[in-house]
Amino acid sequence: MLGDLLHSENKSRWLAIENEFNAEHSSESAKFGPTPLLDQEMADCLGLAAMVVLLQRATPSFHCLKGNHDNILNSDEDGNGRLVKYIRWPGEGEIARNWTLVRLGATFAGKYSAWENRLPVFAICANQDGGLPFVASHSEPAGPYTLSEIESRSAEVVFGLTWTRNQGAFAPQVLRHIFGEDWNRSRYFASHTGSEEGIIQLPDQRLVIINKPRLLVAVLIRPDSEDFEVHIVPG
């Protein structure tokens, strides 16, 4: 999974939440009125996170990367950034943070945030038996990162692997650093920004972006093939 467990792409719900959410609501106050739409949004997101945790515990072969939305405390530290998308003020990130602190408490929020910040930001599959070698991150890379730079998990690298909006051309350099002479038959898979088709392929960059808002897009890579399949699950 390429990340973004929080803050759905349901724009109409978020605009309704904006009306529901009183500007006086804050994490400093226990007076947090009824918010049924926001309650449902957070139940959906945290329910997804619960499924991810169960899968992580069930098998070592399931992996979930960190996305830019995976920031329940709406922090701007450690490579995170404050989330504002459909709601200009105070933004989805701050609304979700306040809800979590008031409804579930600071202890839960802190533990959940620590789990988010332990999620990997980069994946490598060498497929040495003849399959497609690939790497993946939530967004395309913002720089020509080396493996040692990625492993350092600096704030700059975390931000650069979770927030980049299809504006760089660094995927080939990263693939060269990871796979050496084999880089040209590899692929870089990312998500972050969506398209109506659900897939954007940039052959010159060996980059494949998979994302269709509100629908599940999956890539199937077989161990014995250098091709891959893209599947979009109907909503």
N, C-alpha and C positions, 0 to 999 in steps of 0.2 A: 504494500500500500504506500502511496506517495504523499500521505499526510493530509492535513486540514480536516480534523475531526470536529472542530467547533465552527460556529457561525455558518449556517446553511446558505445556499444560493437562492433561497426562497424570498425573492425581493418583496412580493406582496405581503408576506407575513412580517417581514422586518419593518415595512412602512406602517403596518397596523400596530406593531410593537412600539414604534415611535410615538404613536398617539396614546398608547396604553401606559407608557412609561412616564411617570411624573418627574419633572425636572428636579423636584425636591428629594427624590429617592437618592440615597447615598449609602455607601458602605459604613458610614459613621452612625447611621440611625437604624434602630430596630423597627421603625415605623415604615414598613415597606408594604404598600397596599397590594390588593389582588392584581396579579399579572398573569392571567390564564394563557395568553398567547406566548408570552415569554417563557412561562413554565413549560409549555409544550415544546418550544424550540430547544430549551436546555435539556429536557428529558430525551429528546431525539439525539442530541449531540453527545450527552454523557452516556446514553444507552449504547451508542456506537463505540465510544471509548471502552465501555465495559466489555463489549464483544472482542475488541482488540486485545485487551488484557487477558481474557480467557484463552484466546488463540495463542498469545505469547506463552502462556503457561502450559498449553496443551502440546505444543510442538516447537522444536528449535528451528523448523523450516519456515515459520511464518515471521515476516518482518514488516514493520511499519516505520516509515521515515517521518521526520518532523517537517511540518509545513509552517508557513508564516502565521496561519490562524491558530496554531497550537500554542497558545499564549494566554492561559486563562486569567492571569493577573494583569493582562494588558501592559506588560513591562516594555520598556525600551532599552533594556540592558541585555548583555550576553548574546547579542545578535538578534534579539527580538525587536519588534516594532509595534507601535500602537495601531489598532485596527479601526479604520473608518472606511466604510464602503457605501452602503445605501443610506445610512443615517449620518448626517454631517455633525450633529451634536447630540449627545456626547460620543456617539459612535458605538458600533456593535461591541467592540472590545471592552469599552468601559461599562456598558450596560451588562454584559455577561459577567464581568468581574464583580460588579456590585451585587448582582443577583446571587452569585456563588457565595460571596462573603456573608450576605445576610441570610440566605436560605440554608446554606450548608456549613458555614462557619470557616474561620481562618485556618483551623487545623487541616480540614479537608482541602481547602484551596492551596495551602502550602505543599501538601503531599502530592496533589495532582500536578501542580506546577513543576515540582521536582521530577516527576515521572516524564512530563513533556520534555523537559530539558535534558533528559537522558536518552531520548529517542535519537537514533542515528540520523545524520543528515546526508549520507552518501552510501551507496551500495555498489558492489562490484561482483560480477559473475563472469569468470574467465572462460567457462565452457570449453575446457581443454580437450574434450573428446570430439570436437568437430562442430559443436553447436555455435550459435551466435554469441560472441562476447559482447557484454554490455555493461554500462554503468547506469545509475539512476539517482536522481535527487528531486526534491520537490519542484524547484525551478531550474532553468538552465543556469550555468555558472556565470558569475559576474566577472570572473578573472581566469587566467590560465593556471589554475591551481595544480600544484603537485600533490602527490599522495601524502607527503609529510606535512604539507600545509593543511590538507583536509583533516588529517589525523590530529593536528594541533587543536582543532575545533575553536579557533579564535572567534571573537565576536564578528570580525569582518568576514570570515569564511562562512559562518553560520548564516549571516545576513545574505551573503552573496549566493548561497545555495537554496535560499527559501523565498527571496523577494524579487528576483530578476524577471522583468516582464519582456521577454523575447526581444531584447535590445542589444545583446552582445553577440559575439561571434567566437566565443572561447571554447565551445565544446570540442572542436578538433584538437586544440592544444592539450586539454585535459585528457582526452582519449590517448593521445601520443604519450603523455606522461604515465598513463596506467598500463597500456598494452604494447608500447614500443612499436616495432615494425608491423604488428598485427592491427594497429589502430584503424586502418582503412576498411576493414571488414566488420568493425564493431559499430555499436549504436549507443547514443546517449538518450535515455528516456527521461522526460520531465513532465510536469503537469502545470500547476499554478494558474495559467491563463487558458480560457476555454475558446472553443470555436463551435459554430453550428454543425460542422461535420463531425466533431469529436476528435479529430486528429489533424495535426499539422506536421508535414514532413519537410525538412530542410536537408536535402541530400548532400549539398556542398558542406554542411556542418555535421553530417552524420547524426542529426538531431531529430527526435520524434517527440512531439508534444501531444499528450492525450488528456483531454478534458472536455466534457460537454456538461454545462451547468444543469444540475438537478438529475443527471442520469449517471449510471455507473459505466465507465469505460474501462475495459480490461484488455491487456495485451497477453497473448499466449505465445511463449517461446519454447520450442521443443528442443531437448538436449542434442538431437541428431540433425538439426536443420539450421541453416543460416537465415531462413525466412522467419517472419513472425506474423501473427494474426491479430487483428484488432476487433473486439466485440463490444457492441453498445447494447446494454440491457435496457429494454423499453421501460419507460416510467409508468 
